[in-house]
Each structure stands twice: as C-alpha cells, then as structure tokens.
C-alpha cells in the first residue's frame, strides 16, 4: 500500500494506493466522518467518546441534507390570546442537516420573543431557511426594553439547540490525584431555538385606485415575499445564462441552520396578523430537484403549495378572527335578494293592497320596516357589476365589501378554490368577489380533471387584483373552472368545456 499526501502541511486529501484493488482511495484528513478504531487495551478518554458522537451526528446530518430541508410535521404557530404565542410540537430538518424536534406544545410571550429579535433586518435570501436560503447574519439580541416601532413584520424561525443539564461529581485525572472531585454537567439535552428576525421586503405592492389599509398588509407581505423568493431561484434561461458553465456542473450544495415557520405582523404591542404559509415550506423535494427547477424557471412544488395554502388560509380567516370574505359576500347577496323581493312586492300598489288584505296592516308595516332596514344595511355595499362587466368600470369598483380586495387580498396564487352557491349561476356570483380588476372567463371541466389542472398552474405567475383597476389594459384573464359535478346539468351545459391555460379554480 502506498500513501501519497496531497496538498501542503498534511491538511489536504490523502491518496491511498492498494495493489490488490483497482482505483485510488481518497481520504481527506479533515473529514467529519472520523470515528474510533477500538482494540483491547485501548485507554478511552472523554474526547474519544465525543469523537464517536460527532461521527454519528455528522453522518445523520449529511444523510438528512441529501433528503432536503423544511418542515416534516407540526410547528404550527398560533395566537393564543393576549401576548401569547402557541407553538405546536413538530419535526423539521435544516438545510445544514440538523434535526429540529419539539416533542410537545409550548407557549411563549410575543413581547419577550421580539425583545430578543435580531437588530438587523433580514430578507428571504439570508435567513438560512429552506434549501435556497443562505446562512443567517450574526444576531445581536436586543435588550428587554427594546422599543417596537412602526408596524414591523417578523420572520419566525426554529433551529436546533442544546443545553447541558444535571449535576454529577467529576474525578480528577488518573496518575495525579484521583481523589479530588468537582461537579460537572453529565447530559446534553436537545431542543429548539425560536427566533424572530425583522423582515425587510423592500417596496410592497401599491395601487393608485385602491387605498390599502392594515387589512391588506398580510397579502402585500405575502406577495412581496413570494416575488423575492422567485427571484432567488436562479433562473438561467437567458443568453448569458445558457452559455454559462452551470449546465455542465451538478446541483450546488446548500446550508443554513434555521427553518421558517411563519410571518408575524406587529403594531406597537398589538399583533396585527400571523401568517404561516408566507414563509412555511414543508419538506417535499430534495436539493437537486429544487436546484434544477429554479434554473429552468420552474416553481418548486413546496413553494406552489405554500402559495395556494396562504390564500386558502387567509380566505378562511384562520388566525385572524375575521370571517371569510366569500361568506360575507354570500350574506350581502342574501340581504340584497331579500330587499329586492320585498321592494318588488311593496312597490306595486295592486300587490301591496292584496298583501294588506292577506296579512293585515301590522305585518305589512313590519315588512316595510324590514325593507328600510335592509336598505340601511346595504348602503356601504355597492351593487355588483353586471355579468361579464369589467372594462370601463370606475376606479376601485372591485373593492366592494365582501370582495377579495375588501377582505385584504391584493394578489392571488395561480390556482385556488372558492366556495360557490350551487343553486345560483356562478357567473352572477363571482364578478362581485373578484372585482373589476380581472377578466373572468368561465368553463366546466370533469371533476377528475381538477388535479391535472392544478398541476398545470404550478409555474404560472401570480394574479394581481388591483393592476386592472389602476389600468384597464392590465386586466388579467382569469379562468374560473367549475367541476361539472357541482352544478345541475342545465347550468353546466351553459358553460364551455375547459380547454386552455388555467389561472384560478
């Protein structure tokens, strides 16, 4: 066997040649995969056991890195009332391969967490989160009296952490004075570190026709985060990119200790929103798959699913205490329908006289009072645009309460689900929900085609609900696909069969 050192100072790889085997064995002198070689009579010290522990930990971390990073299960953050944040137990793997495990639920103080937040703002590109993120910037904890200004937004992350625990006597070294004793910590206990980073997303989406309020902040933050994340995917479909050497190399390695679990909005001492899916990415794909998806301009599946779930979660009002915008729209439609029916009866003299005779003057007076009350309830809610209307509408006509914009939505994922009333034509329900900023197109599709339509939408751009309000030329076409099993045969027959690109379901 011949040993050939490579490099200087003995720090480089070592090539080992063996006449009985083909090829060359290359063993780096600084590899973390170094373990003990046991033999009878070997004197073991603490450093020897630490070396074996380090070997096993490094082996697990390298294996985990090959499988990808993200959340495996759990780690849902929830507002628990007042200043409390409830963190569900969970399992995650960092980009560096660290296993992050919390076996049970914990509740922490939001004020205390933010007082210990990083003093330097971070962006999606330097949080050390999923496999496209780099390592974190150095953290300098703020003091307990840190002042929270403006309406800052924080990225919540979890990382692996350990602590020394217990107390045990430690004897002095042999051959010196073995009777001398001290105490030391006999165990290392692993847990997590919950961290808050001030999030800097640059310029948020704006509009000249819609006045954005605190209600829209959650959606604007999500849209900006998704945009920055998409720009970091490393698309190389350009003249210079196609001629670069990247196509001749393998996927790049990634690292990072922290895994994002959510985004928290704060106004002074009041939490304005908690959104999980803006930053949460579940472990679905390996590093190589994400690397090459990004280079070809494809949206990774975990990012696509997160965008869809961010919309569905906000639509349902999860974690905000608000009701669904679709539910509000349905309630408004119900009151408007009742008002119109009462108006039709009470405005016709002949029908009014017949009603008085049938019901009596007292009941008719109650109906008139109900009609007036309905009118007052509907005063802040403009009537929906006519079916097919859109272009040429007044600025801001898509912002009526009950619509997605009024409910805080600014941009939408390229795919999502909306509830409808199966007893009413869908073409009469959705214009008021989407507003005049988009061009709605309707089609029916077999129910079992919905999954394939969802896969088609994975790489499409997000939908702006306000760009078409600012400039009608920018109204985006949005396909509304209605599964034919949800409607009556007569209603479904009025819609064309879906056969094109999809924007939203």
C-alpha positions, 0 to 999 in steps of 0.5 A: 500500500502506498500513501501519497499526501496531497496538498501542503502541511498534511491538511489536504486529501490523502491518496491511498494506493492498494495493489490488490484493488483497482482505483485510488482511495481518497481520504481527506484528513479533515473529514467529519466522518472520523470515528474510533478504531477500538482494540483491547487495551485501548485507554478511552478518554472523554474526547474519544467518546465525543469523537464517536458522537460527532461521527454519528451526528455528522453522518445523520446530518449529511444523510438528512441534507441529501433528503432536503430541508423544511418542515416534516410535521407540526410547528404550527404557530398560533395566537393564543390570546393576549401576548401569547404565542402557541407553538405546536410540537413538530419535526423539521430538518435544516438545510445544514442537516440538523434535526429540529424536534419539539416533542410537545406544545409550548407557549411563549410571550410575543413581547419577550420573543421580539425583545430578543429579535435580531437588530438587523433586518433580514430578507428571504435570501439570508435567513438560512431557511429552506434549501435556497436560503443562505446562512443567517447574519450574526444576531445581536439580541436586543435588550428587554426594553427594546422599543417596537416601532412602526408596524414591523413584520417578523420572520419566525424561525426554529433551529436546533439547540442544546443545553447541558443539564444535571449535576454529577461529581467529576474525578480528577485525572488518573496518575495525579490525584484521583481523589479530588472531585468537582461537579460537572454537567453529565447530559446534553439535552436537545431542543429548539431555538425560536427566533424572530428576525425583522423582515425587510421586503423592500417596496410592497405592492401599491395601487393608485385606485385602491387605498390599502389599509392594515387589512391588506398588509398580510397579502402585500407581505405575502406577495412581496415575499413570494416575488423575492423568493422567485427571484432567488431561484436562479433562473438561467434561461437567458443568453448569458445564462445558457452559455454559462458553465452551470449546465455542465456542473451538478446541483450546488450544495446548500446550508443554513441552520434555521427553518421558517415557520411563519410571518408575524405582523406587529403594531406597537404591542398589538399583533396585527396578523400571523401568517404561516404559509408566507414563509412555511415550506414543508419538506417535499423535494430534495436539493437537486430537484429544487436546484434544477427547477429554479434554473429552468424557471420552474416553481418548486412544488413546496413553494406552489403549495405554500402559495395556494395554502396562504390564500386558502388560509387567509380566505378562511380567516384562520388566525385572524378572527375575521370571517371569510370574505366569500361568506360575507359576500354570500350574506350581502347577496342574501340581504340584497335578494331579500330587499329586492323581493320585498321592494318588488312586492311593496312597490306595486300598489295592486300587490301591496293592497292584496298583501294588506288584505292577506296579512293585515296592516301590522305585518305589512308595516313590519315588512316595510320596516324590514325593507328600510332596514335592509336598505340601511344595511346595504348602503356601504355595499355597492351593487355588483357589476353586471355579468361579464362587466369589467372594462370601463368600470370606475376606479376601485369598483372591485373593492366592494365589501365582501370582495377579495380586495375588501377582505385584504387580498391584493394578489392571488396564487395561480390556482385556488378554490372558492366556495360557490352557491350551487343553486345560483349561476356562478357567473352572477356570483363571482364578478362581485368577489373578484372585482373589476380588476380581472377578466373572468372567463368561465368553463366546466371541466370533469371533476377528475380533471381538477388535479391535472389542472392544478398541476398545470398552474404550478409555474404560472405567475401570480394574479394581481387584483388591483393592476386592472383597476389602476389600468384597464389594459392590465386586466388579467384573464382569469379562468374560473373552472367549475367541476361539472359535478357541482352544478345541475346539468342545465347550468353546466351545459351553459358553460364551455368545456375547459380547454386552455391555460388555467389561472384560478379554480 
